[in-house]
Amino acid sequence: MSSHPDANLHPVATGSAKAIVDDHEQEQPLKLYSGWFCPFVQRPWSLLQEKSIPYQYIEVNPYHKPQSLLSLNPRGLVPTLQYDNKPLYESNVICEFLEEAYPDHGPKLLPDDVYLRAKCRIWMDWCGSRFIPAWHRYLQFQPMTDKSGLEKAKSDFLAVLKELGTELHPTGPWFLGEQISLVDFVIAPWVLRLWVFGHFKGGFELPGESEGKEWGRLARWITALEGRESISGVMSEEGKYYSIYQRYADDTAQSELAKAVRSGKGVP
Ligand SMILES: N[C@@H](CCC(=O)N[C@@H](CS)C(=O)NCC(=O)O)C(=O)O
């Protein structure tokens, strides 16, 4: 099969995300250039939904970059935000920007306490530097016949999840406690895609509470994320994501993908 990232890519959002897209077709000064499938897009997209900020959703295929996207963001990545006719990109930067630019749109997603704000930023950074790489190393692991290698990639990913479980506020339900925060929004897209390991890696279950209270806490956090309309609502039908992740299961795609990652290109 072709290893190009958009081989067989479904063109538009489906499922609950489709209804949200349909609701945000109308011209608005604030525009979100998006790919329905992209977990990085999902961060600011969920946030816009959560805060009921008026925006226009614009679907683009970042693997066939239209001029409209390139003229805003020379790297042609989604998400790209157009605000006051000026571009912004990098999903976490966009999230913090929206938080500051729309103070009247609640809920507040960064705490007033300066220490807690800094802690939020540590865990947003942790998501990019530790969580997503471990998620990808496990999903990309090949060959599947190397059972001990596969087990190691899985246990490395579980170790990262456990680190998060230990850090979650003990009663929650959110990362910081009773108030949802940017940390929840920033990590959620990859948590809502844990099914990839069941589909491509031969099954995946989180350890139970009997193996440590952090696992029970993590399970409750995941349930809270799944129950938050702004977070789970922007997901499309599970099967429509398969072609995006299929390339990780394709040996010949590995070197292409490694090249793309080395050159600094984004991967979903
Ligand atoms: N660091 C960027 C990553 C965004 C990203 O990698 N987006 C992917 C889609 S999920 C993309 O636009 N890829 C196009 C390409 O690699 O050329 C962010 O956080 O916004």
The ligand as an SDF file (V2000), in Angstrom:
LIG
                    3D

 20 19  0  0  0  0  0  0  0  0999 V2000
    3.4820   21.0190   16.6720 N   0  0  0  0  0  0  0  0  0  0  0  0
    2.3070   21.2000   15.8480 C   0  0  0  0  0  0  0  0  0  0  0  0
    1.9980   19.8730   15.1420 C   0  0  0  0  0  0  0  0  0  0  0  0
    0.8160   19.9660   14.1780 C   0  0  0  0  0  0  0  0  0  0  0  0
    0.8350   18.7810   13.1920 C   0  0  0  0  0  0  0  0  0  0  0  0
    1.7760   17.9920   13.1760 O   0  0  0  0  0  0  0  0  0  0  0  0
   -0.2270   18.6620   12.3570 N   0  0  0  0  0  0  0  0  0  0  0  0
   -0.1960   17.6470   11.3240 C   0  0  0  0  0  0  0  0  0  0  0  0
   -1.5400   16.9390   11.1790 C   0  0  0  0  0  0  0  0  0  0  0  0
   -1.9550   16.0280   12.6360 S   0  0  0  0  0  0  0  0  0  0  0  0
    0.0870   18.3090    9.9750 C   0  0  0  0  0  0  0  0  0  0  0  0
   -0.3860   19.3960    9.7170 O   0  0  0  0  0  0  0  0  0  0  0  0
    0.8680   17.6390    9.1120 N   0  0  0  0  0  0  0  0  0  0  0  0
    1.1890   18.1240    7.7990 C   0  0  0  0  0  0  0  0  0  0  0  0
    2.6190   17.8670    7.4040 C   0  0  0  0  0  0  0  0  0  0  0  0
    3.3070   17.1220    8.1130 O   0  0  0  0  0  0  0  0  0  0  0  0
    3.0680   18.4070    6.3980 O   0  0  0  0  0  0  0  0  0  0  0  0
    1.1450   21.6680   16.7420 C   0  0  0  0  0  0  0  0  0  0  0  0
    1.1750   21.3770   17.9540 O   0  0  0  0  0  0  0  0  0  0  0  0
    0.2480   22.3680   16.2500 O   0  0  0  0  0  0  0  0  0  0  0  0
  1  2  1  0
  2  3  1  0
  2 18  1  0
  3  4  1  0
  4  5  1  0
  5  6  2  0
  5  7  1  0
  7  8  1  0
  8  9  1  0
  8 11  1  0
  9 10  1  0
 11 12  2  0
 11 13  1  0
 13 14  1  0
 14 15  1  0
 15 16  2  0
 15 17  1  0
 18 19  2  0
 18 20  1  0
M  END
$$$$
